Amino acid sequence: QVQLVESGGGLVQPGGSLRLSCAASGNIFSIYAMDWYRQAPGKQRELVAAITSGGSTNYADSVKGRFTISRDNAKNTVYLQMNSLKPEDTAVYYCNADVVVITTKRTIGYWGQGTQVTVSS
């Protein structure tokens, strides 16, 4: 079994910052890509940012220049630094990781439980 646990969400005023964390634990041999998605009420889940095991990153156009994704491979943890937050960033944020499981050496995608980010004055 593999678990992804997110933290760092909350309520912040427009223009403020938050840092999300997502720690993976369990039967992990290695992790390929780690991603952050978000889902706002009434909308589809969308990719916010992605990072490969080598550190290459990709961002949604809506967050470029404001959000930064990073990871600590030794801790199996991915971070999302969110600056200059806007009300339209309000959503539940989910992390996703492509994990090579120790027992089977198969690659499986796992999701965290989500953390709420609310940007409001």
WOUR-V828144 format. One record per pair of residues at least 4 apart in sequence whose ideal C-beta (glycine too) atoms are under 6 Angstrom apart, sorted by sequence separation. I is the first residue (numbers start at 0). GAP is how many residues later the second one is. D is the distance in Angstrom with one decimal. If there is no record, write none. Layout:
i | gap | d
I | GAP | D
I | GAP | D
//
This chain:
i | gap | d
11 | 4 | 3.9
51 | 4 | 4.5
58 | 4 | 5.5
62 | 4 | 4.0
84 | 4 | 5.1
58 | 5 | 4.8
71 | 5 | 4.8
100 | 5 | 5.7
11 | 6 | 5.5
38 | 6 | 4.2
50 | 6 | 5.0
70 | 7 | 4.5
99 | 7 | 5.3
100 | 7 | 6.0
36 | 8 | 5.1
49 | 8 | 4.7
69 | 9 | 4.9
97 | 9 | 5.5
98 | 9 | 5.7
36 | 10 | 5.6
37 | 10 | 5.3
48 | 10 | 5.0
7 | 11 | 5.3
68 | 11 | 5.5
97 | 11 | 5.5
98 | 11 | 5.6
7 | 12 | 4.2
35 | 12 | 4.5
47 | 12 | 5.4
56 | 12 | 5.5
7 | 13 | 5.2
35 | 13 | 5.0
67 | 13 | 4.4
96 | 13 | 5.4
6 | 14 | 5.1
34 | 15 | 4.3
47 | 15 | 5.8
66 | 15 | 5.1
95 | 15 | 5.5
5 | 16 | 4.7
32 | 17 | 5.7
33 | 17 | 5.6
65 | 17 | 5.3
77 | 17 | 5.9
93 | 17 | 5.8
94 | 17 | 4.4
3 | 18 | 5.6
4 | 18 | 5.3
48 | 18 | 5.8
50 | 18 | 4.8
65 | 18 | 4.6
93 | 18 | 5.6
32 | 19 | 5.4
3 | 20 | 5.2
48 | 20 | 3.9
50 | 20 | 5.4
93 | 20 | 4.8
31 | 21 | 5.6
2 | 22 | 5.4
91 | 22 | 4.3
92 | 22 | 5.4
2 | 23 | 5.4
1 | 24 | 4.0
91 | 24 | 5.5
92 | 24 | 5.5
0 | 25 | 5.0
89 | 28 | 5.2
89 | 29 | 5.1
88 | 30 | 5.1
86 | 32 | 5.0
84 | 34 | 4.6
33 | 37 | 5.6
33 | 44 | 4.0
35 | 44 | 4.8
39 | 51 | 4.2
23 | 52 | 4.2
38 | 52 | 5.6
37 | 53 | 3.8
38 | 53 | 5.3
22 | 54 | 4.7
37 | 55 | 4.9
21 | 56 | 4.9
36 | 57 | 4.8
20 | 58 | 5.5
35 | 59 | 5.7
19 | 60 | 4.3
34 | 61 | 4.5
18 | 62 | 5.1
33 | 63 | 4.8
17 | 64 | 5.0
32 | 65 | 5.0
16 | 66 | 4.7
30 | 66 | 5.3
31 | 66 | 4.1
30 | 68 | 5.4
15 | 69 | 5.4
29 | 70 | 4.6
27 | 71 | 5.6
28 | 71 | 4.3
11 | 73 | 5.7
19 | 73 | 5.8
21 | 73 | 3.4
23 | 73 | 5.3
28 | 73 | 4.6
26 | 74 | 5.3
26 | 75 | 4.5
26 | 76 | 5.8
5 | 89 | 5.5
21 | 90 | 5.5
3 | 91 | 5.5
3 | 93 | 6.0
1 | 97 | 5.1
13 | 105 | 5.8
3 | 106 | 5.4
5 | 106 | 4.4
8 | 106 | 3.4
8 | 107 | 4.9
10 | 107 | 4.7
11 | 107 | 5.7
13 | 107 | 5.9
1 | 108 | 5.0
3 | 108 | 3.8
8 | 108 | 4.9
12 | 108 | 5.4
5 | 109 | 4.3
//
